[in-house]
Amino acid sequence: MTEKYKIYIPEEVRLRLLNDAELFDFYKKDGSVNLNGFLKELLLQYFDEYRETKERLLDTILSDLSAFSSISREDADAIADKIMNTYLRRPERDILHFTQDALARQTAAGFGRNTRSALKIERNAAITLTVSGRSLNIMCSIESNMLSRVSLSQYLNDFFSSYLSISRKDRERILFQDIFEELNTAIRKNSIIRFTSTSAPNVIFTVQPYCIAASKEEQCNYLLCLDNETGIPRSFRVSRIRALYSSSDKFIPNESRKLELQEIARRSPQSTSKGIEAEVRLTEKGLQKFHFITKNRPDVSKKEGNTLYFNWPKTQLEEYFHRFGKEAVILSPDECRESMRLFYKKAWEAYRKKEKGE
């Protein structure tokens, strides 16, 4: 049995959910982002935790209120409900009324159209959620038990907002908790595992798992492991792992390799390449960019004026400074300098070809 629900959520929330669906590889066969598939999985993986968290909070509020002898149980229930449904959540209609009231007051005070253009009323987006099986059961449970004082759209908006308030690395853990649990069990038992990846769906990887680490900016989690045949360090984003199988075969941990992987986990778990010594000269604007562009930013080993020194994987170092243009020049090593020169040369040739109409 399949049911469709039309719900209304703020456009910003929809876009952030869509971004997560894309990041975590929820795609349809035609290559478009599968938002519905993502939301169904989110219901399955996060609903129980969300409901239990709200219930614990409500119990805590009730317990604190009941400590006052002057407050009856009935009043305590009413106050707790008011806190949960008003102060901890501002429904879309309250936002609309608040904004309209503020606009009316400002207009009456003579601020005119400038104020009107500065105030923005949050717009809602309509999405259709198609569910079946366990996800349908959850939706039926919400309709039957959770909507005494809020609409379905308001409840789900709270649910989605709660999820989005969590760091991305932990959101990944929520959506792929079954994979995380199996990986952690394999790491603990020194079990050899096999799996495919969305980035290489036709390849079966057989590895020795050592640890899971979050990237520097806590964007995603990575499995750090050794190739079972070659012993080469490998890194796989957990949300891209598919068809995971823990075999009965065991491996003996290599302590020196373990320390190497732990260092990679600390530095940059998305790449197992060894670091290279690099020297980069930046302009004043380049230094400003380095300060503000934090995603995948390499750690500075030493700074001398406008020259920064790094010990970082070659590919990641180059990819980071691709965004700087003329504001950063890699002075050494020569292989990085040449790679960057060719990168900008090819870009220049592509623009030149466009100008010539080729």
Secondary structure, 3 states (H helix, E strand, C coil): CEEEEEEEEEHHHHHHHHHHHHHCCCECCCCCECHHHHHHHHHHHHHHHHHHHHHHHHHHHHHHHHCCCCCCHHHHHHHHHHHHHHHCCCCHHHHHHHHHHHHHHHHHCCCHHHHHHHCCCCCEEEEEEEEEHHHHHHHHHHHHHCCCCCCHHHHHHHHHHHHHCCCHHHHHHHHCHHHHHHHHHHHHHCEEEEEEECCEEEEEEEEEEEEEEECCCCCCEEEEEEECCCCCEEEEEHHHEEEEEEEEEECCCCHHHHHHHHHHHHHCCCCCCCEEEEEEEECHHHHHHHHHCCCCCCCEEEEECCEEEEEEEHHHHHHHHHHHHHHEEEEECHHHHHHHHHHHHHHHHHHHHHHHCC
